[in-house]
Amino acid sequence: MDRRSLIKQAGIAGVLAAGVAPAVHAQAAVRWRMASSFPKSLDTIFGSAEMFSRTVKALSGGKFEVSVHAAGELMPAFGVVDAIQNGTIEMAQTAPYYFTGKDAIFAFACAVPFGLTARQMDAWMDHGNGRKLMDAFFANYNIKSYSAGNTGTQMGGWYRKEIKSAADLKGLKMRLGGGLFGEAMAKLGVVAQNMPAGDVYQALEKGTLDATEFVGPYDDQKLGFNKVAPYYYYPGWWEGGAELEFFVNTKAYAALSPENMAIVDAATKIAARDMTSKYDAFNPLALKKLVADKTQLKPFPKDVMDAGFKASMEVFAEHEAKSPEFKKIHQDMRAFQRDQLLWERFSEFRFNSYMTSVKL
């Protein structure tokens, strides 16, 4: 007789007498800690971690709780992978391309230059080979991965001077995020600067920094970059859709009951969708405000896009030559992307192109 049948037929008194209740109680009490690589001020990204925590608690009736800790509270922002790997924490929320110093393959779980958009990333991960390939790689780090949400296509950053051609990038001191983007920009002559987002404003103001890339209008507006770097370029070709990830320690996940595993699976999907939809809702309003405040919004010249594409393809070729696993994942992603671009020619691209040409 299984546990549910025993409980149903014997009643509470019988269950207590049979010694089953302590086992049920032990299964129900789960307490995890999640370390984020982001500050609480990024209410879109950090908010995804909070949404996950609230959902887990609600679905479990308060019997499964995940405490969420901003960058620096439990460990530095870039210490979360090591902490997951050694079991110090059960869960993390981060941008995987921060860890390309460990292995360039990490970038495929977040964003690579001229890579997938948010919807394409969801499709590759959930219904292509993406999640299967990435979790096979992440097994080396005791990680099971989930989407934590996507920023969508990011902006190309803030610049103190106008970028009229690819030649204007040479010698440019620019704060860059993680991933393969830095390698591509180095080929274009950009001098990468690594510094926390909170230090960027002062560096731009003093001229020790010429440019910075961050996320998009909603997040960028909070940091006030438009006051010290008036040129705002688009698109961020290095982040066609930057996915944030939840990393779960594989042993901690395996120790969960099937019910709690299902709760984790469901809560990640709710949190991911919430983050992406927030960016879609908030970015247009923030962009209008930035333009009203005299931000000079400009597209990258075609020769900058072409130079970036060429440099990026060189970077991919170099990594493919060194790593068969990198090549396997990259080629799978590109094959999936080609089909996505083919479909979008006849669907959203054509529809949106028309809709932007008419007056609503």
C-alpha positions as CSV (number, residue, x, y, z in Angstrom):
1,M,0.0,0.0,0.0
2,D,1.4,3.4,-0.9
3,R,1.7,6.4,1.5
4,R,-1.3,8.2,0.1
5,S,-3.6,5.1,0.4
6,L,-2.4,4.6,3.9
7,I,-3.2,8.1,4.9
8,K,-6.6,8.0,3.3
9,Q,-7.7,4.7,4.9
10,A,-6.0,4.9,8.3
11,G,-6.7,8.6,9.1
12,I,-4.4,10.9,11.1
13,A,-4.4,8.7,14.2
14,G,-3.4,5.6,12.2
15,V,-0.7,7.5,10.3
16,L,0.8,8.8,13.5
17,A,0.7,5.2,14.9
18,A,2.4,3.9,11.8
19,G,5.2,6.4,12.0
20,V,4.5,7.9,8.6
21,A,3.9,11.5,9.6
22,P,7.5,12.2,10.6
23,A,8.6,11.2,7.1
24,V,6.0,13.4,5.5
25,H,7.0,16.3,7.7
26,A,10.7,15.8,6.9
27,Q,10.1,15.9,3.2
28,A,8.0,19.0,3.5
29,A,10.5,21.2,5.3
30,V,12.9,22.5,2.6
31,R,15.0,25.7,3.0
32,W,17.3,26.8,0.2
33,R,19.5,29.9,-0.3
34,M,19.8,31.6,-3.7
35,A,22.7,34.0,-4.3
36,S,22.2,36.5,-7.2
37,S,25.0,38.2,-9.2
38,F,22.8,41.4,-9.2
39,P,21.9,44.2,-6.9
40,K,18.4,44.8,-5.6
41,S,18.2,48.1,-7.5
42,L,17.8,46.1,-10.7
43,D,14.2,45.4,-10.0
44,T,13.7,43.7,-13.4
45,I,16.6,41.1,-13.1
46,F,16.7,40.8,-9.3
47,G,12.9,40.8,-9.3
48,S,13.0,37.5,-11.2
49,A,14.8,35.9,-8.3
50,E,12.2,37.3,-5.9
51,M,9.3,36.2,-8.1
52,F,10.8,32.6,-8.1
53,S,11.0,32.7,-4.3
54,R,7.5,33.9,-3.8
55,T,6.1,31.4,-6.3
56,V,7.9,28.4,-4.6
57,K,6.5,29.4,-1.2
58,A,3.0,29.9,-2.5
59,L,2.9,26.6,-4.5
60,S,4.3,24.7,-1.5
61,G,2.0,26.3,1.1
62,G,5.0,27.7,2.8
63,K,6.8,24.3,3.2
64,F,9.5,25.1,0.7
65,E,11.2,28.4,1.0
66,V,14.1,30.0,-0.9
67,S,15.8,33.0,0.6
68,V,17.2,35.4,-2.0
69,H,20.5,37.3,-1.5
70,A,21.8,40.2,-3.6
71,A,25.3,40.3,-4.9
72,G,27.8,40.7,-2.1
73,E,25.5,39.5,0.7
74,L,26.6,35.8,0.7
75,M,29.5,36.1,-1.7
76,P,30.8,38.3,-4.5
77,A,28.7,38.6,-7.7
78,F,31.1,36.4,-9.6
79,G,31.5,33.8,-6.9
80,V,28.2,32.0,-7.4
81,V,29.3,29.3,-9.8
82,D,32.1,28.1,-7.4
83,A,29.5,28.2,-4.6
84,I,27.0,26.1,-6.6
85,Q,29.8,23.7,-7.7
86,N,31.0,23.0,-4.1
87,G,27.5,22.9,-2.6
88,T,27.8,26.1,-0.4
89,I,24.5,27.2,-1.8
90,E,21.6,25.4,-3.4
91,M,20.8,28.0,-6.1
92,A,22.1,31.0,-7.9
93,Q,20.8,33.6,-10.4
94,T,23.4,35.0,-12.8
95,A,24.4,35.8,-16.4
96,P,26.4,32.8,-17.5
97,Y,28.7,34.8,-19.8
98,Y,30.3,36.2,-16.7
99,F,32.1,32.9,-16.5
100,T,33.7,32.6,-19.9
101,G,37.0,32.8,-18.1
102,K,36.3,29.3,-16.9
103,D,35.1,28.1,-20.3
104,A,33.8,30.1,-23.4
105,I,30.9,27.6,-23.6
106,F,29.2,29.4,-20.7
107,A,28.3,32.2,-23.1
108,F,25.8,30.1,-25.0
109,A,23.5,30.0,-22.0
110,C,23.3,33.8,-22.0
111,A,24.3,35.6,-25.2
112,V,26.9,35.5,-27.9
113,P,27.5,38.2,-30.6
114,F,24.9,38.0,-33.4
115,G,23.1,35.3,-31.5
116,L,19.5,34.4,-30.7
117,T,16.7,36.8,-29.7
118,A,14.7,36.2,-26.6
119,R,12.0,34.1,-28.3
120,Q,14.6,32.2,-30.4
121,M,16.5,31.4,-27.2
122,D,13.4,30.1,-25.5
123,A,12.6,27.9,-28.5
124,W,16.2,26.6,-28.8
125,M,16.4,25.8,-25.1
126,D,13.0,24.3,-24.6
127,H,12.3,22.6,-28.0
128,G,15.7,22.5,-29.7
129,N,18.9,21.0,-28.3
130,G,19.9,24.0,-26.3
131,R,19.0,23.0,-22.7
132,K,20.2,19.4,-23.3
133,L,23.5,20.5,-24.6
134,M,24.0,23.2,-21.9
135,D,23.1,20.9,-19.1
136,A,25.5,18.2,-20.4
137,F,28.2,20.9,-20.2
138,F,27.0,22.3,-16.8
139,A,27.1,18.8,-15.3
140,N,30.9,19.4,-15.0
141,Y,30.0,22.1,-12.5
142,N,27.2,20.3,-10.6
143,I,24.7,22.6,-12.2
144,K,21.2,22.1,-13.5
145,S,20.0,25.2,-15.4
146,Y,16.8,27.1,-16.0
147,S,16.0,30.4,-17.7
148,A,15.5,33.2,-15.3
149,G,14.2,35.6,-18.0
150,N,15.6,37.5,-20.9
151,T,16.3,41.2,-21.4
152,G,15.5,41.1,-25.1
153,T,17.8,42.7,-27.6
154,Q,20.0,45.2,-25.7
155,M,21.1,48.6,-26.7
156,G,24.6,49.3,-28.1
157,G,25.7,51.5,-25.2
158,W,26.5,55.1,-24.3
159,Y,29.3,57.1,-26.0
160,R,30.9,60.4,-25.2
161,K,31.6,61.0,-28.9
162,E,29.8,60.1,-32.1
163,I,30.6,56.8,-33.8
164,K,30.6,57.5,-37.5
165,S,32.6,54.4,-38.7
166,A,34.4,51.4,-37.3
167,A,37.6,53.4,-37.3
168,D,36.1,55.5,-34.4
169,L,36.2,52.4,-32.2
170,K,40.0,52.1,-32.2
171,G,41.5,53.1,-28.9
172,L,38.0,53.6,-27.3
173,K,38.1,52.8,-23.6
174,M,34.8,51.0,-23.0
175,R,33.3,49.3,-20.0
176,L,32.2,45.9,-21.3
177,G,30.1,43.1,-19.9
178,G,31.2,39.5,-20.0
179,G,31.4,36.9,-22.7
180,L,32.8,36.6,-26.2
181,F,31.8,40.2,-27.0
182,G,35.0,41.5,-25.4
183,E,37.1,39.4,-27.7
184,A,35.3,40.6,-30.8
185,M,35.6,44.3,-29.7
186,A,39.3,43.8,-29.0
187,K,39.7,42.9,-32.7
188,L,38.1,46.3,-33.5
189,G,40.6,48.1,-31.3
190,V,38.4,48.7,-28.3
191,V,40.2,48.8,-24.9
192,A,38.0,46.8,-22.5
193,Q,37.6,48.2,-19.0
194,N,36.2,46.0,-16.3
195,M,34.4,47.9,-13.5
196,P,31.2,47.7,-11.5
197,A,28.2,49.6,-13.0
198,G,28.2,51.9,-10.0
199,D,31.6,53.3,-10.9
200,V,30.9,53.9,-14.6
201,Y,29.1,57.3,-14.3
202,Q,32.1,59.0,-12.6
203,A,34.6,57.4,-15.0
204,L,32.6,58.8,-18.0
205,E,32.3,62.2,-16.4
206,K,36.1,62.4,-15.8
207,G,36.9,61.1,-19.3
208,T,38.8,58.0,-18.0
209,L,36.1,56.0,-19.8
210,D,34.8,56.8,-23.3
211,A,31.9,54.5,-23.5
212,T,29.9,51.9,-21.7
213,E,27.3,49.2,-22.5
214,F,24.9,48.0,-20.0
215,V,21.4,46.7,-20.7
216,G,18.6,48.9,-22.2
217,P,16.6,52.1,-21.5
218,Y,14.8,51.0,-18.3
219,D,18.0,49.9,-16.5
220,D,20.3,52.5,-18.1
221,Q,18.0,55.4,-17.2
222,K,18.5,54.7,-13.5
223,L,22.2,55.1,-13.8
224,G,22.1,58.5,-15.5
225,F,24.5,57.7,-18.3
226,N,22.8,60.2,-20.6
227,K,24.1,63.1,-18.6
228,V,27.7,62.3,-19.3
229,A,27.6,60.3,-22.5
230,P,24.9,61.8,-24.8
231,Y,25.1,59.3,-27.7
232,Y,23.0,56.2,-27.3
233,Y,23.6,53.6,-30.0
234,Y,21.6,50.6,-31.2
235,P,21.3,47.6,-31.5
236,G,23.6,45.7,-29.1
237,W,24.7,43.2,-31.7
238,W,26.5,41.3,-29.0
239,E,23.3,40.6,-27.1
240,G,20.4,39.9,-29.4
241,G,18.6,38.5,-26.4
242,A,20.6,38.1,-23.1
243,E,19.2,35.3,-21.0
244,L,19.7,35.2,-17.3
245,E,19.9,31.8,-15.7
246,F,18.9,30.1,-12.5
247,F,21.6,27.6,-11.6
248,V,20.6,24.8,-9.2
249,N,23.0,22.4,-7.5
250,T,22.3,19.0,-9.0
251,K,22.6,17.1,-5.6
252,A,20.2,19.6,-3.9
253,Y,17.7,19.1,-6.8
254,A,18.0,15.4,-6.7
255,A,17.2,15.4,-3.0
256,L,13.8,17.1,-3.6
257,S,10.6,15.2,-3.6
258,P,8.9,14.8,-7.0
259,E,6.3,17.5,-5.9
260,N,9.1,20.0,-5.0
261,M,10.9,19.3,-8.2
262,A,7.7,20.2,-10.1
263,I,7.4,23.3,-8.0
264,V,10.9,24.4,-8.9
265,D,10.3,23.7,-12.6
266,A,7.1,25.7,-12.6
267,A,8.4,28.6,-10.6
268,T,11.3,29.2,-12.9
269,K,9.0,29.5,-15.9
270,I,6.8,32.0,-14.1
271,A,9.8,34.1,-13.0
272,A,11.4,34.0,-16.5
273,R,8.2,35.1,-18.3
274,D,7.7,37.9,-15.7
275,M,11.2,39.4,-16.2
276,T,11.0,39.4,-20.0
277,S,7.5,40.9,-20.1
278,K,8.7,43.6,-17.7
279,Y,11.4,44.7,-20.0
280,D,9.0,44.8,-23.0
281,A,6.6,46.9,-21.0
282,F,9.1,49.3,-19.3
283,N,11.7,49.9,-22.0
284,P,9.6,51.9,-24.4
285,L,8.5,54.4,-21.7
286,A,12.1,54.8,-20.5
287,L,13.4,55.3,-24.1
288,K,10.8,58.1,-24.7
289,K,11.9,59.8,-21.4
290,L,15.6,59.6,-22.4
291,V,14.9,61.1,-25.8
292,A,12.9,63.9,-24.2
293,D,15.9,64.5,-22.0
294,K,18.0,65.2,-25.2
295,T,19.6,61.8,-25.5
296,Q,20.9,61.4,-29.1
297,L,19.6,58.1,-30.3
298,K,21.6,56.7,-33.2
299,P,21.9,53.4,-35.1
300,F,25.3,51.9,-35.5
301,P,26.6,52.6,-39.1
302,K,26.5,49.6,-41.3
303,D,30.3,49.3,-41.5
304,V,30.4,49.0,-37.7
305,M,27.8,46.2,-37.8
306,D,29.8,44.5,-40.6
307,A,33.1,44.9,-38.8
308,G,31.5,43.5,-35.6
309,F,30.1,40.5,-37.5
310,K,33.5,39.8,-39.2
311,A,35.3,40.0,-35.9
312,S,32.8,37.9,-34.1
313,M,32.9,35.1,-36.7
314,E,36.7,35.1,-36.3
315,V,36.3,34.7,-32.5
316,F,33.9,31.7,-33.0
317,A,36.3,30.1,-35.5
318,E,39.2,30.4,-33.0
319,H,37.2,28.8,-30.2
320,E,35.9,26.0,-32.5
321,A,39.4,25.1,-33.4
322,K,40.3,24.7,-29.8
323,S,37.2,23.0,-28.5
324,P,35.1,20.3,-30.2
325,E,32.3,20.8,-27.6
326,F,32.2,24.6,-28.3
327,K,32.0,23.8,-32.0
328,K,29.2,21.3,-31.5
329,I,27.1,23.7,-29.5
330,H,27.8,26.7,-31.7
331,Q,26.9,24.9,-34.9
332,D,23.7,23.5,-33.4
333,M,22.7,27.0,-32.3
334,R,23.4,28.5,-35.8
335,A,21.4,25.8,-37.6
336,F,18.5,26.5,-35.3
337,Q,18.9,30.3,-35.8
338,R,18.9,29.9,-39.6
339,D,15.5,28.2,-39.5
340,Q,14.2,30.9,-37.0
341,L,15.3,33.7,-39.3
342,L,13.7,32.0,-42.3
343,W,10.3,31.8,-40.5
344,E,10.5,35.3,-39.2
345,R,11.0,36.7,-42.8
346,F,7.4,35.7,-43.4
347,S,5.9,36.3,-39.9
348,E,6.9,38.9,-37.3
349,F,9.6,40.7,-39.3
350,R,7.2,41.5,-42.2
351,F,4.3,42.3,-39.8
352,N,6.3,44.6,-37.6
353,S,8.0,46.3,-40.6
354,Y,4.6,47.2,-41.9
355,M,3.2,48.2,-38.5
356,T,6.0,50.7,-38.0
357,S,5.2,52.3,-41.3
358,V,1.6,53.2,-40.5
359,K,0.0,55.6,-38.1
360,L,-1.9,54.0,-35.2
